[in-house]
Amino acid sequence: MASVRAQPWAALEADNLTSLAELTETNLLKAIEERYRAGLIYTAVGDILVAVNPFQELLMYDGAWSGAYAATDVSGLAPHIYRVASAAYNSMVQGKKNQVCVISGESGAGKTESAKFIMKQVMNMCSSAGLGLKLQQKIIQLNPLLEAFGNARTELNDNSSRFGKFIQLLFESSGRIVGAGLEQYLLEKSRVCVQTEKERNFHIFYYLYAGLPQEKKAQLHLKV
Ligand SMILES: Nc1ncnc2c1ncn2[C@@H]1O[C@H](COP(=O)(O)OP(=O)(O)OP(=O)(O)O)[C@@H](O)[C@H]1O
């Protein structure tokens, strides 16, 4: 394989760390750090995608990137969150089998953003096939609502999900999306009453407060 990318999304052998001569934890961390410093936030370790939070907007999620990763064979493409989404969608359509993506990491690692990118790419894959446009829009539009009620500012993350979620996307065998479901786990309800210093309550309370007219705030004994 060439050592210079023909396209930013073309894979190099070095993108998959199973190509390292010695696969130790130290070597893995060193390679991931070097890649991160070179602007490569995604690394493959076998079938697993390692994502390092860039904490800045990167130009790698637009229509051109989404289109490049919407291929029916993504094996020659560089590690990217869209690749995970496309591989799952393709395997489902081609192999007629359920697929699951597990996202884990510490608070602020980028799990919620990654989940949104996966959903976005899966929706793009359906829409490039002209399948279920209205429902896709509804599913994407659900995120701000969920985050309003379930996310809050913590010391580690300004938009921390204070619940675990299991999102299900349901498709017909053609690949057309026909529904979605969400189960939530362990919502941190105690935050409604108590927040530690430098942390906040769920976003929804601040949205409601910002939208209230002054007289209503006074009536409810809220600061005006
Ligand atoms: N790929 C990305 N590109 C740009 N910014 C990102 C990316 N991933 C994460 N971020 C930034 O990092 C912040 C924290 O990410 P995110 O909320 O996804 O973390 P998390 O792992 O879900 O945290 P928690 O467990 O606290 O909910 C985001 O609000 C965003 O600003």
The ligand as a MOL file (V3000), in Angstrom:
LIG
                    3D

  0  0  0     0  0            999 V3000
M  V30 BEGIN CTAB
M  V30 COUNTS 31 33 0 0 0
M  V30 BEGIN ATOM
M  V30 1 N -15.1660 14.3390 17.0580 0
M  V30 2 C -15.2450 15.4850 17.7220 0
M  V30 3 N -14.9830 16.6550 17.0940 0
M  V30 4 C -15.0400 17.8350 17.7550 0
M  V30 5 N -15.3270 17.9490 19.0710 0
M  V30 6 C -15.5940 16.8070 19.7330 0
M  V30 7 C -15.5600 15.5170 19.1270 0
M  V30 8 N -15.8650 14.5950 20.0600 0
M  V30 9 C -16.0810 15.2700 21.1910 0
M  V30 10 N -15.9220 16.5950 21.0090 0
M  V30 11 C -16.0370 17.6760 22.0250 0
M  V30 12 O -15.9060 17.1110 23.3140 0
M  V30 13 C -17.0680 17.3820 24.0880 0
M  V30 14 C -17.3690 16.1810 24.9700 0
M  V30 15 O -17.7590 15.0870 24.1490 0
M  V30 16 P -18.9840 14.1280 24.5370 0
M  V30 17 O -20.0650 14.9030 25.1910 0
M  V30 18 O -19.3100 13.3430 23.3190 0
M  V30 19 O -18.2770 13.1960 25.6250 0
M  V30 20 P -18.8840 11.9210 26.3500 0
M  V30 21 O -17.8560 10.8560 26.2720 0
M  V30 22 O -20.2360 11.5990 25.8080 0
M  V30 23 O -18.9820 12.4590 27.8480 0
M  V30 24 P -20.0000 12.0580 29.0320 0
M  V30 25 O -19.6660 10.6380 29.4090 0
M  V30 26 O -19.6350 13.0500 30.1090 0
M  V30 27 O -21.3810 12.2480 28.5180 0
M  V30 28 C -18.1710 17.7100 23.0850 0
M  V30 29 O -19.1550 18.5710 23.6170 0
M  V30 30 C -17.3950 18.3660 21.9620 0
M  V30 31 O -17.1700 19.7370 22.2680 0
M  V30 END ATOM
M  V30 BEGIN BOND
M  V30 1 1 1 2
M  V30 2 1 2 3
M  V30 3 2 2 7
M  V30 4 2 3 4
M  V30 5 1 4 5
M  V30 6 2 5 6
M  V30 7 1 6 7
M  V30 8 1 6 10
M  V30 9 1 7 8
M  V30 10 2 8 9
M  V30 11 1 9 10
M  V30 12 1 10 11
M  V30 13 1 11 12
M  V30 14 1 11 30
M  V30 15 1 12 13
M  V30 16 1 13 14
M  V30 17 1 13 28
M  V30 18 1 14 15
M  V30 19 1 15 16
M  V30 20 2 16 17
M  V30 21 1 16 18
M  V30 22 1 16 19
M  V30 23 1 19 20
M  V30 24 2 20 21
M  V30 25 1 20 22
M  V30 26 1 20 23
M  V30 27 1 23 24
M  V30 28 2 24 25
M  V30 29 1 24 26
M  V30 30 1 24 27
M  V30 31 1 28 29
M  V30 32 1 28 30
M  V30 33 1 30 31
M  V30 END BOND
M  V30 END CTAB
M  END
